[in-house]
Amino acid sequence: MKRSNLLKLVLALLAVLQIWSCNRNRHFTDNLENLVFETDSVIFDTVFTNKGSATQVFKVYNKGKDALQIERLFLAGGNGSFYRLNFDGNAGTVFQNLEILPGDSMYFFTEVLIDPNSVSMPFVVKDSIIFKNGDVQKDMKLLAWGQNAYVHNNEWIEESTTWKADMPHLLFGEVVVDSGATLTIPECTKIYGHNMSRLNVNTGGTLKVFGTDDCPVIFQGDRLEAAYDEEPGQWIGIRLLPGAISNEITHAIIKNGFRGIEIQNMNANGEPNLFIQNSTITTMNLVCILGYTASFVAVNCEFTNSCQYLAVGELGGNYNFTYCTFGNFQKNCARSTPSVYLSNANYVDKDKNEIPNNLTFNIMNCIVYGSQDEEISFNQSGSGNIDAFIGYTLLKTKFNNFKINNNLINANPRFVNPAQFNYSLDTLSPVQGKAMPLDNITTDYHGNTRDATNPDMGAFERQE
């Protein structure tokens, strides 16, 4: 054998021995606590107009001092997933026996295939990548938009804008209407809130929602499957921050959130923070409409089926409800709270100073009813003044002092079918003809003419 060939053989054997020695001495671990993700979610921002695919890359790290072994990496959706993984040139939904050296990382590619015109395609296409050792696992979320939509991902609206109604709008993260800007949402617009998303209106900003009875503006969660239609807590809701001005909502349906509308602090000029009419707020986790020392006017509205409250006025404020229906028969959670709660509690600042708050409220021609024995409650612990009027209203309550001002106490309003969210009145409803006629409100929720002399309580005038 020639000397050169012998030398090559010896060098090759030495290399093999070195690799064997390194592997023999290498310490391995299966502790997934050492596995760190570059991000907790892989988000595909692509908005598809035709069938196609998009690819994202993500990176995982081994932050430990030992080599990390991963028994199994797979897509939770399996072979039915809209996603595919690619690692080291190989595509699939499952990979086994992977190894990451200490302090090293691995790149993965994930692809999503979308047909936005498919009627079976979900609005948000979700899956997870699972890293699993034994019974221990870590997962990374995958998100893509499965239908044509305008995507508002942590967006700041700094100029006055009108959203188009030709495609749905998806809220992802926090969408903010900034100071000096007005967001106008026209009839027929659909807004879908992703998990933990919300629409904020900053100081000096304005929200205008102009739906119609035939084509309301709809705010709801982005899970469009039938099983989620009545599920609360899918997104956070709408929040009007202190100094948000001239906000109007007409013919809107707001559902599936934590708090439908949260309103903070009265405007210095006394103008209501919000005027809302002919609208529905329903299936909330916490409350349909909430004011903190705020001021709002609600006319011909229905507030229904919350896990806790339908309406709250906390730390004082000025609240007016006229021809509104409050009906609380939420079946997805146990409730122990009243539907309506109003309080003049003092505000306690950071220095523990107590600041009194006046409370003014007017509940006129309304229905307040639900599954609890007590559906209206007041906290009068504060030192602020209370100016209250409840009249021509059906109340479910244990308090005898409400038997004034032509109120009906503890009568069943006989809604048509509250289990199916139908809070209109049946033929035997005792609230028919018991409201006080008002010259400035002559129609009901749907625009039907109210009786000029003997209108009905609540948002819906009985139609024969």
C-alpha positions in Angstrom: 0.0 0.0 0.0 1.3 3.4 -0.9 2.3 5.6 2.0 -0.1 8.4 0.9 -3.1 5.9 0.9 -2.0 4.6 4.3 -1.9 8.1 5.7 -5.4 8.8 4.5 -6.7 5.7 6.1 -5.0 6.6 9.5 -6.5 10.1 9.4 -10.0 8.7 8.6 -9.8 6.3 11.5 -8.6 9.1 13.9 -11.6 11.2 12.8 -14.0 8.4 13.5 -12.5 7.8 16.9 -12.8 11.5 17.7 -16.5 11.6 16.8 -17.1 8.4 18.7 -15.2 9.8 21.7 -17.2 13.1 21.6 -20.6 11.3 21.4 -19.6 8.9 24.2 -18.7 11.8 26.4 -21.6 14.1 25.4 -24.2 14.6 28.1 -27.8 14.5 27.0 -31.0 15.7 28.6 -34.7 15.5 27.8 -35.6 18.5 30.0 -37.9 20.7 27.8 -37.4 23.6 30.2 -34.1 24.2 28.3 -36.1 24.6 25.0 -36.8 28.2 24.3 -38.9 29.6 21.4 -38.0 32.7 19.4 -41.7 33.6 19.6 -44.7 32.0 21.3 -46.8 32.3 18.1 -46.1 32.1 14.3 -48.4 34.6 12.7 -49.1 34.6 8.9 -50.1 38.2 8.1 -50.8 37.3 4.4 -54.4 38.1 3.4 -55.3 35.7 0.6 -57.5 36.6 -2.3 -57.0 33.3 -4.2 -55.9 29.8 -3.2 -52.3 29.8 -2.3 -49.6 29.2 0.4 -47.3 31.2 2.6 -44.2 30.2 4.5 -42.8 31.4 7.8 -39.5 30.5 9.5 -39.1 30.1 13.3 -36.2 29.2 15.5 -35.9 27.2 18.7 -32.9 27.3 21.1 -31.3 24.9 23.6 -30.3 27.2 26.5 -29.0 24.3 28.6 -25.5 23.0 29.1 -26.3 19.6 27.7 -27.4 18.4 24.4 -31.2 18.3 24.2 -33.1 15.4 22.8 -36.7 15.8 21.5 -38.5 12.5 21.2 -41.3 13.9 19.0 -42.2 17.1 17.2 -45.6 17.2 15.5 -48.6 19.3 14.4 -51.5 19.0 16.7 -53.9 18.9 13.7 -52.1 15.9 12.2 -52.6 15.0 8.6 -55.8 17.1 8.5 -53.9 20.3 9.4 -53.8 23.2 7.0 -50.1 23.5 7.9 -46.9 21.5 7.0 -43.5 21.6 8.6 -40.1 21.4 6.9 -36.9 20.5 8.7 -33.6 19.8 7.1 -35.2 19.6 3.7 -37.8 17.1 4.8 -41.5 18.0 4.8 -44.2 16.5 7.0 -46.4 16.8 10.1 -44.3 14.6 12.5 -40.5 14.5 13.2 -38.8 12.2 15.8 -35.6 11.9 17.7 -34.2 15.4 17.1 -31.1 16.7 18.9 -30.0 20.3 19.6 -26.5 20.9 20.9 -26.0 23.0 24.0 -26.3 26.7 23.2 -27.3 25.9 19.7 -30.5 26.4 17.7 -32.6 24.8 15.0 -34.5 26.5 12.1 -38.0 25.2 11.1 -40.1 26.2 8.1 -43.9 26.1 8.4 -46.2 26.5 5.4 -50.0 27.1 5.4 -52.3 26.4 2.5 -55.3 28.7 2.2 -58.4 28.7 0.0 -60.1 31.9 1.1 -63.2 31.2 -1.1 -63.9 27.8 0.5 -67.1 27.9 2.5 -65.6 25.3 4.9 -62.4 27.3 5.6 -62.4 28.8 9.1 -62.0 32.6 9.5 -58.8 32.1 11.6 -56.8 28.9 10.8 -55.2 27.7 14.0 -52.9 24.9 14.9 -50.0 24.2 17.3 -46.5 22.7 16.9 -46.0 20.3 19.8 -42.6 19.4 21.2 -43.0 16.3 23.4 -40.8 14.2 25.7 -42.8 11.5 27.5 -45.7 13.2 29.3 -44.1 16.7 29.1 -44.7 19.0 26.2 -44.4 22.6 25.0 -46.3 24.1 22.1 -46.0 27.0 19.7 -49.2 28.5 18.2 -49.8 28.9 14.5 -52.2 31.5 13.2 -53.3 32.5 9.6 -56.3 34.3 8.1 -58.5 31.8 6.3 -60.8 34.2 4.6 -60.5 37.5 2.8 -60.5 40.3 5.4 -59.0 43.6 6.5 -56.5 42.7 9.3 -55.9 45.3 12.0 -52.9 44.0 13.9 -52.0 46.2 16.8 -52.9 49.2 14.6 -53.0 52.9 15.5 -55.5 54.9 13.6 -54.1 58.4 13.6 -56.2 60.0 10.8 -60.0 60.0 10.4 -60.9 56.7 8.7 -64.0 55.0 7.4 -63.8 51.2 7.3 -65.2 49.5 4.2 -68.0 47.0 4.6 -67.1 44.8 1.5 -65.0 42.4 3.6 -64.9 41.6 7.4 -62.4 43.4 9.6 -60.3 41.3 12.0 -59.0 42.8 15.2 -55.7 41.3 16.4 -54.1 42.7 19.6 -54.9 46.3 20.4 -56.5 48.6 17.8 -56.4 52.2 18.8 -58.3 55.3 17.6 -55.9 58.0 18.5 -56.5 61.6 19.5 -57.9 63.8 16.8 -59.0 60.8 14.7 -62.6 59.6 14.0 -63.2 55.9 13.1 -66.5 55.6 11.2 -68.0 52.2 10.7 -70.9 52.1 8.2 -73.8 49.7 8.0 -73.3 46.0 7.2 -69.7 46.0 8.5 -68.6 42.9 10.3 -65.8 43.1 12.9 -64.3 40.0 14.3 -62.2 40.2 17.5 -59.5 37.6 18.0 -58.6 36.3 21.4 -57.7 39.1 23.8 -58.1 41.8 21.1 -59.9 45.1 21.8 -60.8 48.4 20.2 -59.6 51.4 22.2 -60.7 55.1 21.6 -58.0 57.4 23.1 -58.5 60.8 24.6 -59.7 63.1 21.9 -60.6 60.2 19.6 -64.1 59.4 18.4 -66.0 56.2 17.4 -69.0 56.5 15.0 -71.0 53.3 14.3 -73.9 53.7 11.9 -75.7 50.5 11.2 -79.3 50.1 10.1 -82.0 47.7 11.3 -81.8 45.7 8.0 -78.0 45.7 8.1 -76.4 46.3 11.5 -72.8 46.6 12.3 -71.6 43.4 14.1 -68.8 43.0 16.6 -68.2 39.4 17.6 -65.5 36.8 18.3 -63.6 35.3 15.3 -64.7 31.8 16.0 -67.6 31.4 13.5 -68.4 27.8 14.2 -72.0 27.3 15.5 -70.7 26.0 18.9 -69.1 29.4 19.6 -72.1 31.6 18.7 -73.2 32.0 22.3 -69.8 31.7 23.9 -68.7 34.7 26.0 -65.1 35.9 26.5 -63.7 35.4 23.0 -62.3 39.0 22.8 -62.1 41.9 25.2 -64.5 44.5 23.7 -64.6 48.3 23.1 -63.1 50.8 25.5 -63.6 54.5 25.5 -60.8 56.1 27.4 -61.1 59.4 29.4 -61.7 62.2 27.0 -63.0 60.1 24.1 -65.6 62.5 22.6 -68.8 62.5 20.6 -69.0 58.7 20.4 -72.2 57.3 18.7 -73.4 53.8 18.2 -76.6 53.0 16.2 -77.9 49.6 15.2 -74.9 47.5 16.4 -74.7 44.0 17.7 -71.8 43.5 20.1 -71.3 40.0 21.4 -68.9 37.3 22.7 -66.6 39.6 24.7 -65.4 40.2 28.3 -66.8 43.7 28.5 -69.0 44.9 25.7 -68.3 48.7 26.1 -66.2 50.2 28.9 -66.5 53.9 29.4 -64.1 55.9 31.6 -64.6 59.4 33.1 -67.1 62.1 32.2 -66.2 64.8 29.8 -65.4 68.2 31.3 -68.1 69.9 29.2 -70.8 67.5 30.5 -71.4 65.9 27.1 -72.1 62.2 27.3 -69.2 60.0 26.5 -71.5 57.8 24.4 -74.9 57.9 22.9 -76.1 54.3 21.9 -79.4 53.5 20.4 -81.2 50.5 18.7 -78.4 48.2 19.6 -77.8 44.8 21.3 -74.9 43.9 23.6 -75.0 40.3 24.6 -73.2 37.1 25.7 -70.5 38.9 27.8 -68.2 37.3 30.4 -68.3 40.2 32.8 -70.6 43.0 31.7 -72.4 44.4 28.7 -71.9 48.1 29.4 -69.7 49.6 32.1 -69.1 53.2 33.2 -66.5 54.4 35.6 -67.5 57.9 36.7 -68.8 58.1 33.1 -71.8 59.5 31.3 -73.9 57.7 28.6 -77.3 57.6 27.1 -78.9 54.4 25.9 -82.2 54.3 24.0 -84.1 51.3 22.5 -81.3 49.0 23.5 -81.2 45.4 24.7 -78.6 44.1 27.1 -78.8 40.4 27.6 -77.1 37.2 28.8 -74.0 38.1 30.7 -72.1 35.9 33.1 -72.2 38.7 35.7 -73.7 42.1 35.0 -75.7 43.7 32.2 -75.0 47.3 33.2 -72.7 48.8 35.8 -72.2 52.4 36.8 -69.3 52.5 39.2 -67.7 55.4 41.1 -70.6 57.6 40.4 -71.5 59.1 37.0 -74.5 60.0 34.9 -76.5 57.1 33.3 -79.7 57.3 31.3 -81.6 54.2 30.1 -84.8 54.8 28.1 -86.9 52.0 26.5 -84.2 49.4 27.2 -84.6 45.7 27.8 -82.4 44.0 30.4 -82.8 40.2 30.2 -80.3 37.9 31.8 -80.7 34.1 31.4 -77.0 33.3 30.6 -76.7 29.5 30.5 -73.0 29.1 29.9 -72.0 30.1 33.4 -73.3 30.4 37.0 -74.3 33.9 38.0 -74.8 35.4 41.5 -74.8 39.1 40.6 -77.7 41.4 39.7 -78.2 42.5 36.2 -77.9 46.2 37.0 -75.5 47.7 39.6 -75.1 51.4 40.3 -72.7 52.9 42.9 -71.6 56.2 44.2 -68.5 54.7 45.9 -65.6 57.2 46.6 -62.5 57.0 44.3 -59.3 56.3 46.2 -56.2 57.8 44.6 -52.6 56.5 44.9 -52.1 58.6 48.1 -55.2 56.9 49.6 -57.2 60.1 49.4 -61.0 59.5 49.0 -62.6 61.5 46.3 -66.5 61.7 46.4 -68.4 61.0 43.2 -72.0 62.1 42.5 -74.3 59.5 41.0 -77.2 60.4 38.7 -79.3 57.8 36.9 -82.6 57.7 35.1 -84.3 54.4 34.2 -87.4 55.0 32.2 -89.8 52.7 30.3 -87.5 49.8 30.8 -87.6 46.1 31.7 -85.1 44.7 34.2 -85.6 40.9 34.5 -83.6 37.7 34.7 -83.0 34.4 36.6 -81.9 35.9 39.9 -84.3 37.0 42.7 -82.6 40.4 42.8 -81.8 42.0 39.4 -81.0 45.5 40.5 -78.6 46.7 43.3 -77.2 49.9 44.6 -74.0 50.8 46.5 -74.6 54.0 48.5 -71.4 53.8 50.6 -69.8 56.9 49.0 -70.2 60.5 50.2 -71.3 61.9 46.8 -74.9 62.9 46.1 -77.4 60.5 44.5 -80.1 61.8 42.1 -82.2 58.8 41.0 -85.4 58.1 39.1 -86.9 54.8 38.1 -90.3 55.0 36.5 -92.7 53.1 34.3 -90.3 50.2 34.5 -90.7 46.4 35.2 -88.2 45.4 37.9 -87.4 42.0 39.4 -86.4 43.0 42.9 -87.0 42.4 46.6 -87.1 46.1 47.5 -90.6 47.4 48.2 -89.5 51.1 47.9 -89.6 50.7 44.1 -93.4 50.3 44.1 -93.8 53.9 42.9 -93.7 55.9 39.7 -96.0 53.3 37.9 -93.3 50.6 38.2 -94.3 46.9 37.8 -92.6 44.8 40.5 -91.7 41.1 39.9 -94.2 40.5 37.1 -93.0 38.1 34.4 -92.6 40.2 31.2 -93.3 37.2 29.1 -90.5 37.4 26.6 -91.2 35.3 23.5 -88.2 33.0 23.9 -85.2 34.2 25.9 -83.5 30.8 25.4 -83.3 31.7 21.7 -82.3 35.4 22.4 -85.8 36.6 21.5 -86.7 39.3 24.0 -89.7 40.7 22.2 -93.0 40.5 23.9 -95.6 37.8 23.6 -99.4 38.4 23.4 -99.9 38.2 27.2 -97.0 40.5 28.3 -98.0 42.7 31.2 -95.8 45.5 30.0 -98.0 46.3 27.0 -99.4 49.8 27.2 -97.6 50.5 30.5 -94.8 52.9 29.4 -95.0 56.7 29.5 -95.2 58.2 26.0 -92.2 60.4 25.1 -92.4 63.0 22.3 -88.8 62.5 21.4 -88.9 58.7 21.1 -91.7 57.5 18.9 -90.3 54.3 17.4 -88.8 51.1 18.9 -85.7 49.0 18.4 -86.7 48.0 14.9 -88.2 51.3 13.9 -91.8 50.3 14.5 -94.0 53.1 15.6 -94.8 53.1 19.3 -98.4 53.7 20.5 -98.8 57.4 20.9 -100.7 57.2 24.2 -100.0 53.7 25.6 -96.6 52.5 24.4 -94.9 49.3 25.7 -92.0 49.0 28.2 -88.7 47.8 26.9 -86.9 48.0 23.6 -89.6 46.2 21.5 -93.1 47.5 20.9 -95.5 44.5 20.6 -96.5 43.9 17.0 -99.9 42.2 16.3 
